[in-house]
Amino acid sequence: MKKSTLALVVSTLALASTANAAEVYNKDGNKLDFYGRVKAEHYFSDNASSDGDKSYVRIGFKGQTQINDLMTGYGQWEYQYNANNSEGSDANAGNKTRLGFAGLKFGQYGSFDYGRNYGVLYDVEAWTDVFPEFGGDGTARTDNFMTARATGVATYRNSNFFGLVDGLRFALQYQGKNDATSANARGSITDTSRQNGDGYGASLGYTIADTGISLMSAITSSDRTNQQQLQALGSGDKAESWGAGIKYDANSIYLASIYTETRNMTPIGTRGFANKAQNFEVVAQYQFDFGLRPSLGYIQTKGKDIEGIGDEDLVKYIDVGMTYYFNKNMSTFVDYKINQLDDNNKLNLNNDDVVAVGLTYQF
């Protein structure tokens, strides 16, 4: 059956939030796109911290400039304003810079950028971070070494192995130290779970032509800060991770599965880190021609050899949801997080279900 234009558009939007950016300027080799979304959403849960209004506004820009025949400069910035706060409470509203980096691209020789960007382990984890609302909370944690969005990362990427192998791509990354004594414009990082020492990472992926199948792998290693090594949970002077994933994305079907492991990296509240964490995630989605996209997923992250506890699940839930795209700019969704953590889990983690409903406008 021939796909409708709507089906093609929303399939892209479902996996790329900036796909519908508005072009602000495009002249003489200079281009600037502005994008954003308004997400009006509400959580329903017996757990007070997971219940209530979760609305936010997110805006950003992506720009590039043609320097010469070989070299192109580019930059991106993205910010989020939480809309569930009263007027005058912005100082403690949790508003945040999500991304902010600049770089140079050298044709088939790759690109290099620096700033606040995604860590290379997220090259794997992004494939299952596509639930209508939840997901991306197994071993992918913001400002947790190089597992998700991170500060001070220098990244080299090459999308086709110097023009020699179509579909073969790799990345190399370095992250500078961010701890309680770091000298940066916003001050030191006192939240121990968000600190990191110097670290390195790499990813390698391959897309098999004309099949819809892609493979991805990544590995990282970072120094742990002095404060992290003094915490009750977690030991060793290195935080390490690796992961691998496979996905199928064709014929209106999206299937993805990943496995990741971390050592002394996945945080357990304010008490420290799991000595080892094993994470498995899987998701299946289908895009109907008339705009409906149902989604089914599962995430389980198990902490291993936790001091005084042993092995215990850190994250475990089934996710059932769906998104309906009215058009390329407007959609609505419902997402049901069916928590599978034990009622008497040894870490006293929240095991209540959560239902999210919302309406999204994006451009």
C-alpha positions as CSV (number, residue, x, y, z in Angstrom):
1,M,0.0,0.0,0.0
2,K,1.3,3.4,-0.9
3,K,2.2,5.6,2.1
4,S,0.5,8.9,2.4
5,T,2.4,12.1,2.7
6,L,1.2,12.4,6.3
7,A,2.6,9.0,7.2
8,L,6.0,9.9,5.8
9,V,6.1,13.2,7.6
10,V,5.1,11.9,11.0
11,S,7.4,8.9,10.8
12,T,10.3,11.3,10.6
13,L,9.0,13.6,13.3
14,A,8.5,10.7,15.7
15,L,12.3,10.2,15.8
16,A,13.6,13.7,15.1
17,S,12.2,16.6,17.1
18,T,14.0,19.2,15.0
19,A,12.9,17.8,11.6
20,N,10.3,20.5,11.1
21,A,12.5,23.5,12.0
22,A,11.5,26.9,10.5
23,E,14.1,28.3,8.2
24,V,14.8,31.9,9.3
25,Y,17.7,32.8,7.0
26,N,19.4,31.2,4.0
27,K,21.7,33.3,1.9
28,D,25.3,33.4,0.7
29,G,26.2,30.1,2.3
30,N,24.7,31.1,5.7
31,K,21.7,29.3,7.1
32,L,19.8,29.5,10.3
33,D,16.9,27.3,11.4
34,F,14.7,28.0,14.4
35,Y,12.8,25.1,16.1
36,G,10.7,24.5,19.2
37,R,7.8,22.8,20.9
38,V,5.1,23.5,23.4
39,K,4.2,20.3,25.3
40,A,1.1,20.6,27.5
41,E,1.1,17.4,29.6
42,H,-0.1,16.0,32.9
43,Y,1.1,13.0,34.9
44,F,-1.3,10.8,36.9
45,S,0.3,8.7,39.7
46,D,-0.1,7.7,43.4
47,N,3.5,9.0,43.9
48,A,3.4,12.7,44.6
49,S,6.7,13.5,42.8
50,S,5.4,11.8,39.6
51,D,1.9,13.4,39.7
52,G,0.7,16.7,38.3
53,D,1.4,19.3,35.6
54,K,4.6,18.6,33.6
55,S,4.2,21.2,30.8
56,Y,7.2,22.9,29.2
57,V,8.3,25.0,26.3
58,R,11.5,24.1,24.4
59,I,13.2,26.3,21.8
60,G,16.5,26.2,19.9
61,F,18.4,27.1,16.7
62,K,20.7,25.3,14.3
63,G,23.0,27.4,12.1
64,Q,25.7,26.8,9.6
65,T,28.0,28.9,7.5
66,Q,30.0,27.9,4.4
67,I,33.6,29.0,5.0
68,N,35.1,27.5,1.8
69,D,34.6,24.6,-0.5
70,L,35.8,22.1,2.1
71,M,34.9,23.7,5.5
72,T,31.5,24.5,7.0
73,G,31.0,26.0,10.5
74,Y,27.9,25.1,12.5
75,G,26.3,25.6,15.9
76,Q,23.3,24.6,17.9
77,W,21.6,25.8,21.1
78,E,18.6,24.4,22.9
79,Y,16.8,25.7,26.0
80,Q,13.8,24.5,28.0
81,Y,11.4,26.6,30.1
82,N,9.2,24.7,32.5
83,A,5.6,26.0,32.3
84,N,4.4,24.3,35.5
85,N,5.6,27.1,37.8
86,S,4.0,30.3,39.1
87,E,5.1,33.7,37.8
88,G,8.2,35.0,39.6
89,S,9.5,31.5,40.5
90,D,11.9,31.3,37.5
91,A,15.0,31.3,39.7
92,N,14.1,27.8,41.0
93,A,11.9,26.6,38.1
94,G,14.4,24.1,36.7
95,N,14.8,25.9,33.4
96,K,17.9,24.6,31.7
97,T,20.3,24.7,28.7
98,R,20.0,21.3,27.1
99,L,22.5,21.8,24.2
100,G,25.0,24.4,23.3
101,F,28.0,23.6,21.0
102,A,29.8,24.8,17.9
103,G,32.0,23.1,15.4
104,L,33.6,22.7,12.0
105,K,32.7,20.1,9.3
106,F,35.3,19.1,6.7
107,G,33.3,17.3,4.0
108,Q,33.9,13.6,3.9
109,Y,36.7,14.0,6.5
110,G,34.2,14.4,9.3
111,S,33.3,17.1,11.9
112,F,34.6,18.3,15.2
113,D,32.6,20.3,17.8
114,Y,32.8,21.3,21.4
115,G,30.4,22.3,24.1
116,R,27.3,20.8,25.7
117,N,26.3,17.9,23.6
118,Y,25.3,14.2,23.7
119,G,27.8,11.6,25.0
120,V,28.7,8.8,22.7
121,L,27.0,6.1,24.7
122,Y,23.8,7.8,23.8
123,D,24.5,6.8,20.2
124,V,23.3,3.4,21.3
125,E,20.7,4.5,23.9
126,A,18.9,6.9,21.6
127,W,17.5,4.0,19.6
128,T,15.1,3.0,22.4
129,D,14.6,6.5,23.8
130,V,11.5,7.0,21.6
131,F,8.5,6.3,23.8
132,P,5.8,8.9,23.6
133,E,6.9,10.4,27.0
134,F,9.0,8.0,29.1
135,G,12.1,6.0,28.3
136,G,15.7,7.1,28.2
137,D,16.1,6.4,32.0
138,G,17.9,3.1,32.2
139,T,21.6,3.8,32.0
140,A,21.1,7.0,30.0
141,R,21.1,9.8,32.6
142,T,21.7,13.5,31.9
143,D,25.1,14.8,33.2
144,N,26.1,11.2,34.1
145,F,29.5,11.0,32.4
146,M,29.0,10.4,28.7
147,T,25.7,8.5,28.8
148,A,23.4,11.3,27.6
149,R,23.6,15.1,27.4
150,A,26.9,16.2,29.0
151,T,29.0,19.3,29.6
152,G,32.4,20.0,28.1
153,V,32.6,17.3,25.4
154,A,34.8,17.5,22.3
155,T,33.4,15.2,19.6
156,Y,34.8,14.0,16.2
157,R,32.3,12.3,13.9
158,N,32.6,10.7,10.5
159,S,29.5,9.5,8.8
160,N,30.8,7.4,5.9
161,F,34.4,6.4,6.9
162,F,36.1,9.2,4.9
163,G,33.9,8.5,1.9
164,L,35.1,4.9,1.6
165,V,32.3,2.9,3.1
166,D,28.7,4.1,2.8
167,G,26.8,3.4,6.0
168,L,29.8,3.0,8.3
169,R,30.1,5.8,10.9
170,F,32.2,6.4,14.0
171,A,32.7,9.0,16.7
172,L,35.5,9.8,19.1
173,Q,34.9,11.9,22.2
174,Y,36.7,13.5,25.1
175,Q,35.1,15.0,28.2
176,G,36.9,17.4,30.5
177,K,36.7,17.3,34.3
178,N,33.6,18.7,36.0
179,D,33.7,18.5,39.8
180,A,33.3,20.6,43.0
181,T,36.5,22.5,42.2
182,S,36.1,23.0,38.5
183,A,36.6,26.5,37.3
184,N,33.7,27.3,34.9
185,A,31.3,30.1,34.4
186,R,28.5,28.6,36.2
187,G,30.5,27.5,39.3
188,S,31.5,24.1,40.6
189,I,29.3,21.0,40.5
190,T,28.3,20.1,44.1
191,D,25.9,17.3,43.0
192,T,28.2,14.4,43.2
193,S,26.1,12.2,40.9
194,R,26.6,14.8,38.1
195,Q,30.4,15.1,38.5
196,N,33.0,13.5,36.2
197,G,36.7,13.3,35.8
198,D,38.5,13.3,32.4
199,G,37.0,10.8,30.1
200,Y,37.2,9.2,26.6
201,G,34.6,7.4,24.5
202,A,34.0,6.1,21.0
203,S,31.1,4.7,19.0
204,L,30.9,2.6,15.8
205,G,27.8,2.0,13.7
206,Y,26.8,0.5,10.4
207,T,23.6,0.7,8.3
208,I,23.0,-2.2,5.9
209,A,21.9,-0.6,2.7
210,D,18.3,-1.2,1.5
211,T,17.3,-3.3,4.5
212,G,16.3,-0.8,7.2
213,I,18.7,-2.6,9.6
214,S,21.4,-0.7,11.6
215,L,23.9,-1.8,14.2
216,M,25.6,0.4,16.8
217,S,28.1,0.0,19.6
218,A,29.9,2.4,22.0
219,I,32.4,2.4,24.9
220,T,33.5,5.0,27.4
221,S,35.9,5.3,30.3
222,S,36.2,8.2,32.8
223,D,38.1,9.1,35.9
224,R,35.8,9.3,39.0
225,T,36.1,12.4,41.2
226,N,37.5,12.4,44.7
227,Q,34.0,13.1,46.1
228,Q,32.5,10.1,44.2
229,Q,35.2,7.8,45.5
230,L,34.2,8.8,49.1
231,Q,30.6,7.8,48.7
232,A,29.1,4.8,50.4
233,L,28.1,3.0,47.2
234,G,30.5,2.3,44.4
235,S,34.2,1.7,44.4
236,G,37.2,2.2,42.1
237,D,38.7,5.2,40.4
238,K,37.2,4.6,36.9
239,A,33.6,4.8,35.6
240,E,33.2,2.7,32.5
241,S,30.4,1.7,30.1
242,W,29.8,-0.2,26.9
243,G,26.7,-0.9,24.8
244,A,25.4,-2.3,21.6
245,G,22.1,-2.1,19.7
246,I,20.2,-3.2,16.7
247,K,17.2,-1.5,15.0
248,Y,14.9,-2.0,12.0
249,D,13.3,1.2,10.6
250,A,11.4,0.6,7.3
251,N,8.0,-0.1,5.9
252,S,6.3,2.0,8.7
253,I,7.8,-0.4,11.3
254,Y,10.3,0.6,14.0
255,L,12.0,-2.1,16.1
256,A,15.0,-1.5,18.4
257,S,16.8,-3.3,21.1
258,I,19.9,-2.3,23.1
259,Y,22.1,-3.8,25.9
260,T,24.4,-1.6,28.0
261,E,26.6,-2.1,31.0
262,T,28.1,0.4,33.3
263,R,30.6,0.1,36.1
264,N,30.8,2.7,39.0
265,M,28.6,4.9,36.8
266,T,24.9,4.5,37.2
267,P,23.8,6.6,40.2
268,I,21.7,5.3,43.1
269,G,20.1,8.4,44.6
270,T,22.6,10.4,46.6
271,R,24.3,7.4,48.1
272,G,26.7,6.7,45.2
273,F,26.8,4.4,42.2
274,A,26.2,0.8,41.3
275,N,29.4,-1.2,41.1
276,K,27.9,-2.7,38.0
277,A,24.6,-2.1,36.1
278,Q,23.1,-4.2,33.4
279,N,20.5,-2.6,31.1
280,F,18.2,-4.1,28.5
281,E,15.7,-2.1,26.5
282,V,13.4,-3.0,23.6
283,V,10.7,-1.0,21.7
284,A,8.3,-1.7,18.9
285,Q,6.2,0.9,17.0
286,Y,4.1,1.1,13.9
287,Q,3.2,4.2,11.9
288,F,-0.3,4.1,10.4
289,D,-1.1,6.2,7.3
290,F,-3.8,8.1,9.1
291,G,-1.4,9.4,11.8
292,L,-1.6,6.9,14.7
293,R,1.6,5.5,16.1
294,P,1.2,2.8,18.8
295,S,4.2,2.0,21.0
296,L,5.2,-0.9,23.2
297,G,8.5,-1.0,25.2
298,Y,10.3,-2.6,28.1
299,I,13.3,-1.3,30.2
300,Q,15.2,-3.1,32.9
301,T,18.3,-1.9,34.7
302,K,19.7,-4.2,37.4
303,G,22.3,-3.0,39.9
304,K,24.9,-5.7,40.7
305,D,27.0,-6.2,43.9
306,I,25.6,-3.1,45.6
307,E,27.2,-2.7,49.1
308,G,25.0,-4.2,51.8
309,I,22.3,-5.1,49.3
310,G,23.6,-7.3,46.5
311,D,21.7,-7.4,43.2
312,E,18.6,-5.2,42.9
313,D,16.5,-3.7,40.0
314,L,17.1,0.1,39.6
315,V,14.6,0.6,36.7
316,K,12.0,-1.9,35.5
317,Y,8.8,-1.2,33.6
318,I,6.6,-2.0,30.7
319,D,5.6,1.0,28.5
320,V,2.4,1.1,26.5
321,G,1.5,4.3,24.6
322,M,0.4,5.9,21.4
323,T,0.8,9.1,19.6
324,Y,-1.7,10.6,17.1
325,Y,-0.3,13.2,14.6
326,F,-3.0,15.6,13.4
327,N,-0.4,17.0,11.0
328,K,3.3,17.8,10.9
329,N,2.9,20.4,13.7
330,M,0.3,19.0,16.1
331,S,0.1,15.7,17.9
332,T,-1.5,14.2,21.1
333,F,-0.3,11.3,23.1
334,V,-0.9,8.9,26.0
335,D,1.9,6.9,27.7
336,Y,1.4,4.3,30.5
337,K,4.4,3.4,32.5
338,I,3.6,0.0,34.2
339,N,6.2,-0.2,37.0
340,Q,7.5,-3.6,37.7
341,L,9.8,-2.9,40.7
342,D,9.0,-4.9,43.8
343,D,6.9,-3.4,46.5
344,N,9.6,-4.2,49.0
345,N,12.6,-3.3,46.9
346,K,15.7,-2.9,49.1
347,L,16.5,0.6,47.7
348,N,13.0,2.0,48.5
349,L,12.6,3.1,44.9
350,N,9.3,4.4,43.7
351,N,7.3,1.5,42.3
352,D,4.0,3.3,41.4
353,D,2.6,3.4,37.8
354,V,2.5,6.6,35.9
355,V,0.1,7.7,33.1
356,A,1.1,10.7,31.0
357,V,-1.3,12.5,28.6
358,G,-0.5,15.5,26.5
359,L,-0.8,17.7,23.5
360,T,2.3,18.9,21.5
361,Y,2.7,21.7,19.1
362,Q,6.1,21.7,17.3
363,F,7.8,23.6,14.5
